[in-house]
Amino acid sequence: MELSYVAFDSFGVKSSCIKIKTPDVTITIDPGIAIETDSFPLPFYKRAALVAYYKRKILEACKSSDVIAITHYHYDHHIPEKPFYKDKLLLIKHPTSFINKSQRNRAAYFLDVVKNHAKEIKIADSKLFTFGNTEVKFSKPLWHGPRGTKLGYVLMISVSYKKEKILFTSDLNGIYIADYVDLVASEKPSIIIADGFPSYLLGYLASYENLKKSISNNIKLLEKTNAKLYVIDHHLLRDYRYREIYYEVYKAAKGMKKNVLTAAEVLNKTPAVIEAYKKYGPTRWEHWQEFTFSYLNRLIKIK
């Protein structure tokens, strides 16, 4: 299988878009994009320019694909514009079941846009699609964060060809839920592409308790799987403190001699948030430390 990292937060845009090519089929997963928040240490015009650049990259990926998969209806995971889906088979999250009101409305708009342009549209929840020797498997709807979150649900996807399997978690927000570790491990993936915890929202929409759960669950994932590569990106890479935030994860990975990288690092590049921090300096966080379990416990106790 040939895996392409099309657009990611570690490139400087809100996105988690990949393209997978096998001898049987080419599939683009989650062709969406949005501009990084003001806590990202790049001037607005540079963030906007990156969106324009990577939107073109996503369009190129879609045009060269047979299948487009959409795990949920946040705009950093789908672009509701016709050219991205012309003559393609769309495998999509159910637009009315296990979905919150906001995404239901976005899904309805999306389907109205693409209905006369896509080759075919199929509901993907809990289904397996076969293309020659390639299998594309979708999970049941999973929580977009902690159980009961108002953000709704997403689908996890695995793509396998012969003995290789790529697993894409979509937005589990850093794997809050312990059961999802076992779900990922049961797939026995060769490569895991996971979203990280939204640490840039700590103290607002994200809690230190849930950060600790995410870190613990990521360590359990390292323990329970033998993937040759663990890519952690998306939400976490909006924060230039990401290595200190996930200090315990990187420490555990080093101890297990497991390969944990961002999408940018897979391509031998420095994550955009670090390059921007070095050039433009801090935005919201001027002083911080390694988020050890001991430090997290103190933060949780204070709260």
TATA-V846678 format. One record per pair of residues at least 12 apart in sequence whose C-alpha atoms are under 8 Angstrom apart, sorted by the first residue. I is the first residue (numbers start at 1). GAP is how many residues later the second one is. D is the distance in whole Angstrom. If there is no record, write none. Layout:
# TATA-V846678
I&GAP&D, I&GAP&D
This chain:
# TATA-V846678
1&19&7, 1&20&6, 1&21&5, 1&22&8, 1&160&7, 1&163&7, 2&18&6, 2&19&5, 2&20&6, 3&15&7, 3&16&6, 3&17&5, 3&18&7, 4&14&6, 4&15&5, 4&16&6, 5&12&7, 5&13&5, 5&14&7, 5&258&7, 6&12&5, 6&13&7, 6&48&8, 6&51&7, 6&52&6, 6&55&7, 7&26&8, 7&47&6, 7&50&8, 7&51&7, 8&225&7, 8&226&6, 8&255&7, 8&256&8, 9&224&7, 9&225&5, 9&226&7, 9&228&6, 9&229&6, 9&263&8, 10&223&7, 10&224&7, 10&227&5, 10&228&8, 10&252&7, 10&253&6, 10&254&6, 10&261&5, 10&262&5, 10&263&7, 11&252&8, 11&253&6, 11&260&6, 11&261&5, 12&24&7, 12&35&7, 12&38&7, 12&259&8, 12&260&5, 12&261&7, 13&20&7, 13&21&6, 13&22&6, 13&23&6, 13&34&7, 13&37&7, 13&38&6, 13&41&8, 14&19&6, 14&20&5, 14&21&6, 14&22&6, 14&62&6, 14&220&7, 14&221&8, 15&16&8, 15&17&6, 15&18&5, 15&19&7, 15&61&5, 15&62&7, 15&219&6, 16&14&7, 16&15&8, 16&16&7, 16&60&7, 16&61&7, 16&154&8, 16&217&8, 16&218&6, 17&12&6, 17&13&5, 17&14&5, 17&15&7, 17&41&8, 17&60&7, 18&12&7, 18&13&8, 19&42&7, 19&46&8, 22&112&7, 22&139&7, 24&107&6, 24&108&6, 24&109&7, 24&110&6, 25&40&8, 25&41&6, 25&42&8, 25&106&7, 25&109&7, 26&38&8, 26&39&5, 26&40&5, 26&41&6, 27&35&8, 27&38&5, 27&39&6, 27&40&5, 27&41&6, 27&42&7, 28&33&7, 28&34&6, 28&37&6, 28&39&6, 28&40&5, 28&41&6, 29&39&6, 29&40&5, 29&41&6, 29&42&8, 30&38&8, 30&39&6, 30&40&5, 30&41&6, 30&46&8, 30&47&5, 30&48&6, 31&27&6, 31&28&8, 31&31&8, 31&37&8, 31&39&7, 31&45&8, 31&46&6, 31&47&5, 31&48&6, 32&23&8, 32&26&8, 32&42&8, 32&43&6, 32&44&4, 32&45&4, 32&46&4, 32&47&5, 33&18&7, 33&21&8, 33&22&7, 33&42&6, 33&43&4, 33&44&6, 33&45&7, 33&46&7, 34&17&7, 34&41&7, 34&42&5, 35&12&6, 35&13&6, 35&16&6, 36&202&7, 37&201&8, 38&245&8, 39&161&8, 39&199&8, 39&200&8, 39&244&6, 39&245&6, 40&198&6, 40&199&7, 40&200&8, 40&233&7, 40&236&8, 40&243&7, 41&232&7, 41&235&5, 41&236&6, 41&239&6, 41&240&7, 41&241&6, 41&242&6, 42&231&8, 42&234&6, 42&235&8, 42&238&7, 59&24&8, 59&25&6, 62&22&6, 62&23&7, 63&21&7, 63&22&8, 63&23&8, 65&23&8, 66&22&6, 66&23&6, 67&21&6, 67&22&5, 67&23&6, 67&24&7, 68&17&7, 68&20&7, 68&21&6, 68&22&5, 68&23&6, 69&21&6, 69&22&5, 69&23&6, 70&20&8, 70&21&6, 70&22&5, 70&23&6, 71&21&6, 71&22&5, 71&83&5, 71&84&5, 71&85&7, 71&86&8, 71&99&7, 72&20&8, 72&21&6, 72&31&8, 72&81&7, 72&82&5, 72&83&7, 73&30&5, 73&31&8, 73&33&6, 73&34&6, 74&29&7, 74&32&8, 80&29&8, 80&30&5, 80&33&7, 80&34&8, 81&29&8, 81&32&7, 81&33&7, 82&31&6, 82&32&6, 82&35&7, 85&29&7, 85&32&7, 85&33&5, 86&28&8, 86&31&5, 86&32&5, 86&33&7, 87&30&6, 87&31&5, 87&32&4, 87&33&8, 88&30&5, 88&31&5, 88&32&7, 89&29&6, 89&30&5, 89&31&5, 89&32&6, 89&33&8, 90&28&7, 90&29&8, 90&30&6, 90&31&5, 90&32&6, 91&30&6, 91&31&5, 91&32&6, 91&33&5, 92&29&7, 92&30&6, 92&31&5, 92&32&5, 92&33&8, 93&30&6, 93&31&6, 93&32&6, 93&61&7, 93&62&7, 94&29&6, 94&30&7, 94&31&6, 95&12&5, 95&13&7, 98&43&7, 98&54&7, 98&55&6, 99&53&5, 99&54&6, 100&50&7, 100&51&7, 100&52&5, 100&53&8, 103&49&8, 124&14&6, 125&13&6, 125&14&6, 125&15&5, 125&16&7, 125&30&7, 126&12&5, 126&13&5, 126&14&4, 126&15&8, 127&12&7, 133&28&6, 133&29&7, 134&25&7, 134&26&6, 134&27&5, 134&28&7, 135&23&8, 135&24&6, 135&25&5, 135&26&7, 136&21&7, 136&22&6, 136&23&5, 136&24&7, 137&20&6, 137&21&5, 137&22&6, 138&17&6, 138&18&6, 138&19&5, 138&20&7, 139&16&5, 139&17&5, 139&18&6, 140&15&6, 140&16&8, 141&12&6, 141&13&5, 141&14&5, 141&15&8, 142&12&5, 142&13&6, 142&14&8, 142&30&8, 143&29&7, 144&27&6, 144&28&5, 144&29&6, 145&26&7, 145&27&5, 145&28&5, 145&29&8, 145&30&7, 145&31&6, 145&32&8, 146&30&6, 146&31&6, 146&64&8, 147&30&7, 154&16&7, 154&17&7, 154&18&8, 155&14&8, 155&15&7, 156&12&6, 156&13&5, 156&14&6, 157&12&7, 157&13&8, 158&29&8, 158&31&8, 164&25&7, 164&26&6, 165&23&8, 165&24&5, 165&25&5, 165&26&7, 166&23&6, 166&24&6, 166&25&5, 166&26&6, 166&27&8, 167&17&8, 167&20&8, 167&22&6, 167&23&8, 167&24&6, 167&25&5, 167&26&6, 168&24&6, 168&25&5, 168&26&6, 169&23&8, 169&24&6, 169&25&5, 169&26&7, 170&24&7, 170&25&6, 171&23&8, 171&24&6, 172&23&7, 173&22&6, 173&23&6, 173&24&5, 173&25&6, 173&62&7, 174&20&7, 174&21&6, 174&22&4, 174&23&4, 174&24&8, 174&40&5, 174&41&8, 174&44&8, 175&21&8, 175&22&8, 175&38&8, 175&39&5, 175&42&6, 175&43&7, 176&34&6, 176&35&8, 176&37&6, 176&38&5, 176&41&7, 177&36&8, 177&37&8, 177&40&8, 178&39&6, 181&36&7, 181&37&8, 181&39&7, 181&40&6, 182&39&8, 182&42&8, 184&37&8, 185&36&7, 185&39&6, 185&40&6, 188&37&7, 188&38&7, 188&39&8, 189&36&8, 189&37&8, 189&38&6, 190&36&7, 190&37&4, 190&38&6, 190&39&7, 191&36&5, 191&37&6, 191&38&5, 191&39&6, 191&40&8, 192&35&7, 192&37&6, 192&38&5, 192&39&6, 193&37&6, 193&38&5, 193&39&6, 193&40&8, 194&36&8, 194&37&6, 194&38&5, 194&39&7, 194&40&8, 195&37&6, 195&38&5, 195&39&5, 195&40&6, 195&41&7, 196&36&6, 196&37&6, 196&38&6, 196&39&5, 196&40&5, 196&41&8, 197&14&7, 197&17&7, 197&38&6, 197&39&5, 198&37&5, 198&38&5, 198&40&8, 199&12&8, 199&36&7, 199&37&6, 199&40&7, 199&43&8, 199&46&7, 200&35&8, 200&36&7, 200&38&7, 200&39&6, 208&88&7, 208&91&7, 208&92&6, 209&87&8, 209&91&6, 212&81&7, 212&84&7, 215&31&7, 215&33&7, 215&34&6, 216&33&8, 218&31&7, 219&29&8, 219&30&6, 219&33&7, 219&34&8, 222&31&7, 222&36&8, 228&30&7, 228&31&7, 229&29&7, 229&30&5, 229&31&6, 229&32&8, 230&28&8, 230&29&6, 230&30&5, 230&31&6, 231&29&6, 231&30&5, 231&31&5, 231&32&6, 232&28&7, 232&29&6, 232&30&5, 232&31&7, 233&29&5, 233&30&7, 237&34&8, 237&36&7, 238&35&7, 239&34&7, 240&33&5, 240&34&6, 240&37&7, 241&47&8, 244&45&7, 244&46&4, 244&47&6, 245&45&6, 245&46&5, 246&45&7, 247&43&6, 247&44&6, 247&45&6, 248&43&7, 248&44&6, 248&45&7
